[in-house]
Amino acid sequence: MIRRRNALLDTSLACVERGIPVHAATITGAPDGDWITDVDAARAIWDVDEPPNLAITSCPAVAIWRLPRIAGAYGKRLYEQERPSVWPPTMQLPDGDWITCTLPPDAELGPLATGVEHIESGVPVVIPPSTTVDGRLRWDGAKFPLHPLPSADAVLSKVLLAEEEYVELHGQLG
């Protein structure tokens, strides 16, 4: 019998190899177990017929951001218009907000758009190709964690610009 490719195993190993801690998670997104930073431990958890969901957290290798629905979507389009060579992995959440990943900021960032939230280290974020009660998660953009990440400033400055333009056009945030 031919075994299907295990995308959760591949992604968990790629994360651990790049220094990103991984965590098993339930279908509801609840953490299940401890943070894993070892390839063999990751293989033991995800190299099964029905692997658990996969969660990561911000760390020295990646910064995870939650972006508001409107400014996040429009900021993503502004970033795309720049024709960047490095795309941020982005996924839309069931509530319309966005999760995106960047390199950790080198210095203190300037002002951020309203509602932009840095996901602190230790807080699990379920990532693709996990399946939740809302369906299968997918990245829109780069193949995380295989492709390089853009700088936090490059991405978040576009989200701030998007918010400013939206408020100028509509008088308030939606």
GIHU-V712862 format. One record per backbone hydrogen bond with DSSP energy under -1.0 kcal/mol. NH is the residue of the N-H (numbers start at 1). CO is the residue of the C=O. E is the energy in kcal/mol with one decimal. If there is no record, write none. Layout:
BEGIN
NH;CO;E  NH;CO;E
END
This chain:
BEGIN
7;5;-1.0  10;6;-2.3  11;7;-2.6  12;8;-2.5  13;9;-2.6  14;10;-2.3  15;11;-2.4  16;12;-2.4  17;13;-2.6  19;16;-1.7  20;15;-2.7  22;36;-2.4  23;55;-2.0  25;53;-1.6  26;30;-2.6  29;26;-1.7  32;24;-2.6  36;22;-3.2  42;38;-2.3  43;39;-2.7  44;40;-2.0  45;41;-1.4  46;42;-2.7  47;43;-2.0  48;46;-1.4  53;25;-1.9  55;23;-2.5  56;125;-2.2  59;62;-2.9  63;102;-3.0  65;100;-2.8  66;117;-3.1  67;98;-2.7  72;68;-2.4  73;69;-1.9  74;70;-2.7  75;71;-2.4  76;72;-1.8  77;73;-1.6  78;74;-2.3  79;75;-2.3  80;76;-2.3  81;77;-1.8  82;79;-1.0  83;80;-1.9  91;99;-2.5  93;97;-3.2  96;93;-2.3  98;67;-2.5  99;91;-2.6  100;65;-2.2  101;89;-1.5  102;63;-2.5  103;150;-2.9  116;113;-1.9  117;66;-2.6  119;64;-2.9  123;120;-1.9  125;56;-2.4  127;54;-2.7  130;127;-1.8  132;135;-2.7  133;27;-1.0  135;132;-1.9  137;130;-2.9  140;90;-3.7  144;142;-1.4  146;143;-1.4  147;143;-1.6  155;151;-1.4  156;152;-3.0  157;153;-2.1  159;155;-1.3  160;156;-2.1  161;157;-2.2  162;158;-2.4  163;159;-2.1  164;160;-2.4  165;161;-2.5  166;162;-2.4  167;163;-2.5  168;164;-2.1  169;165;-2.1  170;166;-2.9  171;167;-2.5
END
